[in-house]
Amino acid sequence: MHRNGIAENPEKKGEAAATRREGAGAGVVVRFAPSPTGLLHLGNVRAAVLNWLFARRHGGRFVLRFDDTDPGRVREEYVAAIREDLAWLGLDWDEEIRQSARIDRYRRAAERLKEAGRLYPCYETPEELDLKRRVQRMRGRPPVYDRAALGLSEEERSRLEAEGRRPHWRFLLETDAPVEWDDLIRGRQRIDPASLSDPVLVREDGSFLYLLPSVVDDIELGITHVIRGEDHVTNTAEQIQLVTALGGRPPAFAHFPLLLAADGRPLSKRAGDASLRRLREEGVEPLAIVALLATLGTGRAAESVTSLDALVADFDLAAFSKAAVRLDSDQLHRLSRHALHHLPWAAVADRAELAGVGPELWEVVRGNLDSLVDLGHWKRVVAGGIAPVIADADRGFLAEAAELLPEDWSGDVWSRWTAEVRARTGRKGRALFLPLRRAITGRERGPEMSRLLPLIPRALVERRLKGEEA
């Protein structure tokens, strides 16, 4: 589904060069894999934006995968909220899967790893593992699992299980050579697997941690590119080895810099940082959000973005820097106003019509909106329902202005009327125009009165000039 009208196979000049640079081709398949344990915030939705843009840029497929294997934390309301938020941003998806429906696949993969000797049982308790790590740190060593479980005999394992211990299962990393890959953002990467603990793939209760289901899904779905935050760089080595152990081909990787809050800490959905739901309630435009997330750290001005199509056409992973970037909420709101002021009627018609606003009023007021929420006020200005703002010193002046209202309510009525008011009262400039604007619109600033006044019924204007709510 492609609600934004973006072609799946754009043929643009220079596309072949971009494809070579980003390691992409016609078979691009990417995924966004949220865990539905909270609302999306700008930090994690950035992965959705960049994956979606990359897929659309290369005529590929964008998969929405819900990592919902932890029933104690997953809530269906968050599944629905994630779908709704992505759709609001304009990000459509070609396929949706839920890991909770694929548990048998992960179990089969785990059995294959056990048979190959790459998945082994461990019996240490969390307290024992914590003690081991503390001892290693005290000795100046990295807190890497010592593989003590590999030395257990069958008799020792039986004894531990007889005590009521149930094993968790670790993936045996190969440590004879470094794991290397060409990261599409960070360049050549090299990780020594000996510096890593064998990752736990299966918990004591038989449930799966993130790594095994993710790799199984990536293999079966044909994921060609994994585009995610730099906090996943280290476990990329584990992922590459696991893909290979299961007979798959590792995807290409791109790790973008982290998005930080204004105070320098990572954004967190648990802290409610910049959730999309809150931004929607504040009236922030979705295009502003996508433009900001797609351009931070690239040197490209987000203000230059006029549509999702434009972002797709110019998207290039190689443009991203390696440095973390901070979220400026003021910039986001400025971008939102900028985007709103340049949106054509067709882009907002469905939302504006909900407020009872048609194309004529939209064209008059859009350049003065902070958000679409403001449309409600301007609808009341032209249809009735506002209280005039009148200073005591201006009441006599406004009463005279009401007497001079033209009967001909067309064309340049504002110019004709204010010229007569100026001649009668001697007022000019701010002293003339501001009291009129405040009485008629209830605000000190707004669209050009010459364009707005003809849209307001003469009777409403007269009542407001006389201090009556109308």
Disulfide bonds with the S-S distance in Angstrom:
none
